[in-house]
Amino acid sequence: MSENVPVLPAKNGGKRRTGLVVGAVVAVVVLVGALVFAFTRPDADDSAAGDGATVVRLGTTDVGQPHWEILKDLAAEEGIDLEIVGFSEYTQPNPALTEDEIDLNAFQHILYLADHNNNTGDDLQPIGSTLIVPLPLYSQKHTDVSEFTKGEQVAIPNDATNQARALFVLEEAGLIEFTGEPKVPTPDDVDTDASTVVVRPVEASQTAGLIGDPDVAGVIVNNNFATDAGFDLDSYVFADDPSSAGAQPYINIIAARPDDVDNPTYQKIVELYHDPKVLESVVESSGGTATIVEGYDAAKLQDVLAQTQENLKAAG
């Protein structure tokens, strides 16, 4: 593997946060103009292209990223006709997978899948890891967390899959404290008297635009919005540690239906995703912010998913 590709090692113990870190789907998102799927999925064992190759349809929301073409070429060398199916919204690839319209998807982290399974009754499962990206705190007023003063505002995303992770980032930075040990914190869990900053929840897409607001000392911005806004992705004041045990729910994954978790063709796709040529392209497309996740086999990822689903249920 190239020395230029950052790799997250396997976590085999250590201190485990009882809270659930919640984040947006961490990937560089390129929205496609239209939903692309209108077909009947044949079974993986008997689907075939004209040249005898096995056809595998993988759905994603970043279909324009160059690593998919690299992965397709590698798959073709293994006799797999990999079709990359584009979706314009995050809400589409999981239902398409459940309904057999695609065979795999790769657009989400474990937490997003856990929330989907809990809300729909589906049992989609991760079969391989891809990447993880830290969630940064940016500021035009400060260069270090120690410079923030009592009562200053920090804007954070207000949606369920971003807000809790943003609050954990601020806690890890020492800028807020919680009244207890919430697994999925909300602003109501912040101990305002003991905290330095005041959180200001806003729509996730608006966080980057508040970087210059005179009333806002800092903003927590997801990678895709920071990229779109032209942020220097290395200029953050603080970011959570993607190698921590508490970051496990943010590991991005390749997902399959439960009956397909041991499918050897799909496992080959996972293996090929971790080819150095694919990984170098993934990291480059993320502006160097992505960390490749290695050492998590399907069983370990499925254990993390099960625990994450339980944490979400317990949090109500």
C-alpha positions as CSV (number, residue, x, y, z in Angstrom):
1,M,0.0,0.0,0.0
2,S,1.3,3.5,-0.8
3,E,2.8,5.5,2.0
4,N,0.6,8.4,0.9
5,V,-2.6,6.7,1.9
6,P,-3.5,7.3,5.6
7,V,-4.8,4.1,7.2
8,L,-6.9,3.6,10.3
9,P,-5.7,0.5,12.2
10,A,-8.0,-2.0,13.7
11,K,-9.3,-1.2,17.2
12,N,-9.1,-4.2,19.5
13,G,-10.1,-2.7,22.8
14,G,-9.0,0.3,24.7
15,K,-11.2,2.9,26.3
16,R,-14.7,2.8,24.7
17,R,-16.9,5.8,24.9
18,T,-20.4,5.0,26.2
19,G,-21.8,7.7,24.1
20,L,-22.7,7.3,20.4
21,V,-20.8,9.5,18.1
22,V,-23.1,10.6,15.4
23,G,-22.1,12.1,12.1
24,A,-23.1,12.9,8.6
25,V,-22.3,10.5,5.9
26,V,-18.6,11.2,5.6
27,A,-17.6,11.3,2.0
28,V,-16.9,13.8,-0.7
29,V,-20.4,14.1,-2.2
30,V,-21.0,14.8,-5.8
31,L,-24.8,14.9,-6.4
32,V,-25.8,13.5,-9.7
33,G,-28.6,15.1,-11.7
34,A,-31.0,12.2,-11.7
35,L,-31.8,8.9,-10.1
36,V,-30.4,6.1,-12.2
37,F,-32.0,2.8,-11.8
38,A,-34.8,1.1,-13.6
39,F,-34.1,-2.6,-13.8
40,T,-34.7,-6.0,-12.4
41,R,-31.9,-7.4,-10.4
42,P,-30.9,-11.0,-11.3
43,D,-29.3,-13.1,-8.6
44,A,-25.6,-12.6,-8.2
45,D,-24.8,-16.3,-9.0
46,D,-26.5,-16.3,-12.4
47,S,-26.3,-12.6,-13.5
48,A,-23.9,-12.3,-16.4
49,A,-22.8,-9.8,-19.0
50,G,-22.5,-10.7,-22.6
51,D,-18.9,-11.7,-22.2
52,G,-19.7,-14.1,-19.3
53,A,-18.7,-11.7,-16.6
54,T,-20.7,-11.6,-13.3
55,V,-22.7,-8.4,-13.1
56,V,-22.7,-6.5,-9.8
57,R,-24.6,-3.3,-9.4
58,L,-23.3,-0.9,-6.7
59,G,-25.2,2.2,-5.7
60,T,-23.6,5.4,-4.5
61,T,-24.3,9.1,-4.2
62,D,-20.8,10.1,-5.4
63,V,-20.9,8.4,-8.8
64,G,-18.6,11.0,-10.4
65,Q,-15.6,10.2,-8.2
66,P,-12.7,8.8,-10.2
67,H,-12.0,5.9,-7.9
68,W,-15.1,4.1,-9.1
69,E,-13.7,3.8,-12.6
70,I,-10.5,2.4,-11.2
71,L,-12.5,-0.1,-9.1
72,K,-14.5,-1.1,-12.2
73,D,-11.3,-1.8,-14.2
74,L,-9.9,-3.9,-11.4
75,A,-13.2,-5.8,-11.1
76,A,-13.2,-6.5,-14.8
77,E,-9.8,-8.2,-14.5
78,E,-11.5,-10.6,-12.0
79,G,-14.4,-11.3,-14.4
80,I,-16.8,-9.0,-12.6
81,D,-18.8,-6.4,-14.6
82,L,-19.2,-3.7,-11.9
83,E,-22.0,-1.2,-12.7
84,I,-21.9,2.0,-10.6
85,V,-25.5,3.2,-10.1
86,G,-25.9,6.9,-9.2
87,F,-28.4,8.2,-6.7
88,S,-29.2,11.9,-6.1
89,E,-30.2,11.6,-2.5
90,Y,-29.0,9.7,0.6
91,T,-32.5,8.4,1.1
92,Q,-32.5,6.3,-2.1
93,P,-29.7,3.7,-2.0
94,N,-30.8,1.7,1.0
95,P,-34.4,1.1,-0.3
96,A,-33.0,0.2,-3.7
97,L,-30.8,-2.4,-2.0
98,T,-33.6,-3.8,0.0
99,E,-35.8,-4.1,-3.1
100,D,-33.1,-5.9,-5.0
101,E,-32.6,-3.1,-7.5
102,I,-28.9,-3.0,-6.7
103,D,-26.6,-5.6,-5.2
104,L,-24.4,-3.4,-2.9
105,N,-24.2,0.3,-1.9
106,A,-21.4,2.4,-0.7
107,F,-22.4,5.9,0.5
108,Q,-23.0,5.7,4.3
109,H,-21.4,5.2,7.6
110,I,-22.5,2.6,10.2
111,L,-24.6,5.1,12.2
112,Y,-26.7,6.1,9.1
113,L,-27.3,2.4,8.4
114,A,-28.2,1.7,12.0
115,D,-30.7,4.6,12.0
116,H,-32.2,3.3,8.7
117,N,-32.5,-0.3,10.0
118,N,-34.2,0.9,13.2
119,N,-36.6,3.1,11.4
120,T,-37.6,0.7,8.6
121,G,-37.2,-2.7,10.0
122,D,-34.6,-3.6,7.4
123,D,-31.6,-5.7,8.2
124,L,-29.0,-4.4,5.8
125,Q,-25.5,-5.3,6.8
126,P,-21.9,-4.0,6.3
127,I,-19.6,-6.4,4.5
128,G,-16.5,-4.1,4.2
129,S,-15.1,-0.8,5.4
130,T,-14.1,2.1,3.2
131,L,-13.0,5.4,4.9
132,I,-13.6,7.8,7.7
133,V,-13.3,11.5,7.8
134,P,-12.9,13.7,11.0
135,L,-15.6,16.3,11.8
136,P,-13.7,19.7,12.1
137,L,-14.3,22.9,14.0
138,Y,-13.3,25.9,12.0
139,S,-12.9,29.5,13.1
140,Q,-11.8,32.9,11.6
141,K,-11.5,34.4,15.1
142,H,-9.4,31.7,16.9
143,T,-6.5,29.4,16.0
144,D,-6.7,27.3,19.1
145,V,-9.5,26.0,21.3
146,S,-7.9,27.7,24.3
147,E,-8.7,31.1,22.8
148,F,-12.5,30.6,22.9
149,T,-14.2,32.7,25.6
150,K,-17.2,32.2,27.8
151,G,-20.5,32.7,25.9
152,E,-19.2,32.6,22.4
153,Q,-21.3,30.9,19.9
154,V,-20.4,27.8,17.8
155,A,-22.7,26.8,15.0
156,I,-23.4,23.1,14.7
157,P,-25.6,21.0,12.3
158,N,-29.1,20.5,13.7
159,D,-30.0,17.2,12.1
160,A,-30.0,14.0,14.1
161,T,-27.1,12.4,12.2
162,N,-24.8,15.4,12.6
163,Q,-25.8,17.1,15.8
164,A,-24.7,14.6,18.4
165,R,-21.3,14.0,16.8
166,A,-20.8,17.8,16.7
167,L,-21.5,18.0,20.4
168,F,-19.1,15.2,21.1
169,V,-16.4,17.1,19.1
170,L,-17.0,20.2,21.3
171,E,-16.8,18.1,24.4
172,E,-13.6,16.4,23.2
173,A,-12.2,19.9,22.5
174,G,-13.0,20.9,26.1
175,L,-15.5,23.6,25.0
176,I,-18.6,22.1,26.5
177,E,-19.6,19.7,29.2
178,F,-22.7,17.5,29.5
179,T,-25.0,17.2,32.5
180,G,-24.7,13.4,32.4
181,E,-23.3,10.8,30.0
182,P,-25.8,10.9,27.0
183,K,-25.4,8.3,24.3
184,V,-26.9,10.6,21.7
185,P,-26.6,14.1,23.1
186,T,-28.7,17.1,22.1
187,P,-28.2,20.8,23.1
188,D,-30.5,20.1,26.1
189,D,-27.7,17.8,27.5
190,V,-25.2,20.7,27.6
191,D,-24.3,22.0,31.0
192,T,-24.3,25.7,30.1
193,D,-22.8,26.9,33.4
194,A,-19.8,24.5,33.1
195,S,-19.3,25.1,29.3
196,T,-17.3,27.7,27.6
197,V,-19.3,28.1,24.3
198,V,-22.9,28.2,23.5
199,V,-24.1,25.9,20.7
200,R,-26.2,27.3,17.9
201,P,-27.9,24.5,15.9
202,V,-28.5,25.3,12.2
203,E,-29.2,23.5,9.0
204,A,-26.0,21.6,8.1
205,S,-25.7,23.3,4.8
206,Q,-25.7,26.7,6.5
207,T,-22.8,26.0,8.9
208,A,-20.0,27.0,6.4
209,G,-21.7,30.2,5.6
210,L,-21.6,31.4,9.2
211,I,-17.8,31.3,9.4
212,G,-17.8,35.1,8.9
213,D,-20.8,35.9,11.1
214,P,-19.7,38.4,13.8
215,D,-21.8,36.6,16.4
216,V,-20.3,33.2,15.7
217,A,-16.8,32.3,16.9
218,G,-16.7,28.9,15.3
219,V,-18.5,26.4,13.0
220,I,-18.5,22.7,12.8
221,V,-18.8,21.8,9.1
222,N,-19.0,18.4,7.3
223,N,-16.4,17.7,4.8
224,N,-18.6,18.1,1.7
225,F,-19.9,21.5,2.8
226,A,-16.5,22.7,3.7
227,T,-15.2,21.6,0.3
228,D,-18.1,23.3,-1.5
229,A,-17.5,26.5,0.4
230,G,-13.8,26.6,-0.5
231,F,-12.4,26.0,3.0
232,D,-8.8,25.1,3.5
233,L,-9.5,21.7,4.9
234,D,-6.2,21.8,6.9
235,S,-7.1,25.0,8.6
236,Y,-9.4,23.6,11.3
237,V,-9.0,24.5,14.9
238,F,-10.0,21.0,16.2
239,A,-11.3,17.7,14.9
240,D,-12.3,14.5,16.5
241,D,-9.9,11.5,16.3
242,P,-11.0,9.0,13.6
243,S,-8.9,6.3,15.2
244,S,-10.7,6.4,18.5
245,A,-13.1,3.7,19.6
246,G,-15.9,6.2,19.8
247,A,-15.5,7.0,16.1
248,Q,-16.4,3.5,15.0
249,P,-20.0,4.4,14.2
250,Y,-18.6,6.8,11.5
251,I,-16.8,4.2,9.6
252,N,-18.1,4.3,6.0
253,I,-19.0,0.9,4.6
254,I,-20.1,-1.2,1.7
255,A,-23.5,-2.7,2.6
256,A,-25.4,-5.7,1.3
257,R,-28.6,-7.6,2.1
258,P,-28.3,-10.0,5.1
259,D,-28.5,-13.1,2.8
260,D,-25.5,-11.8,0.8
261,V,-23.0,-11.0,3.5
262,D,-20.9,-14.1,2.6
263,N,-21.2,-13.8,-1.1
264,P,-17.7,-14.3,-2.5
265,T,-18.2,-12.0,-5.5
266,Y,-19.2,-9.2,-3.2
267,Q,-16.3,-9.9,-0.9
268,K,-14.0,-9.6,-3.9
269,I,-15.4,-6.1,-4.5
270,V,-14.5,-5.2,-0.9
271,E,-11.0,-6.6,-1.4
272,L,-10.5,-4.6,-4.7
273,Y,-11.7,-1.4,-3.0
274,H,-8.6,-1.7,-0.8
275,D,-6.3,-1.9,-3.8
276,P,-3.7,0.9,-3.4
277,K,-4.7,2.5,-6.7
278,V,-8.3,2.9,-5.5
279,L,-7.3,4.1,-2.1
280,E,-4.9,6.8,-3.4
281,S,-7.8,8.1,-5.6
282,V,-10.2,8.1,-2.6
283,V,-7.8,10.1,-0.4
284,E,-7.0,12.5,-3.2
285,S,-10.6,13.2,-4.0
286,S,-11.3,14.0,-0.3
287,G,-8.6,16.7,-0.3
288,G,-6.4,14.4,1.9
289,T,-9.0,14.3,4.8
290,A,-10.1,10.7,4.3
291,T,-8.5,8.0,6.4
292,I,-8.8,4.5,5.0
293,V,-10.2,2.0,7.5
294,E,-8.4,-1.3,7.6
295,G,-8.6,-4.3,10.0
296,Y,-12.4,-4.4,10.3
297,D,-13.8,-7.5,8.7
298,A,-17.5,-8.0,8.0
299,A,-18.2,-9.7,11.4
300,K,-16.5,-6.8,13.4
301,L,-18.4,-4.2,11.4
302,Q,-21.7,-6.1,11.9
303,D,-21.0,-6.1,15.7
304,V,-20.5,-2.3,15.6
305,L,-23.7,-2.0,13.7
306,A,-25.6,-4.1,16.2
307,Q,-24.3,-2.1,19.2
308,T,-25.0,1.2,17.4
309,Q,-28.6,0.2,16.7
310,E,-29.0,-0.7,20.4
311,N,-27.6,2.6,21.4
312,L,-30.0,4.5,19.2
313,K,-32.9,2.5,20.6
314,A,-31.9,3.2,24.1
315,A,-31.6,6.9,23.4
316,G,-35.2,6.9,22.1
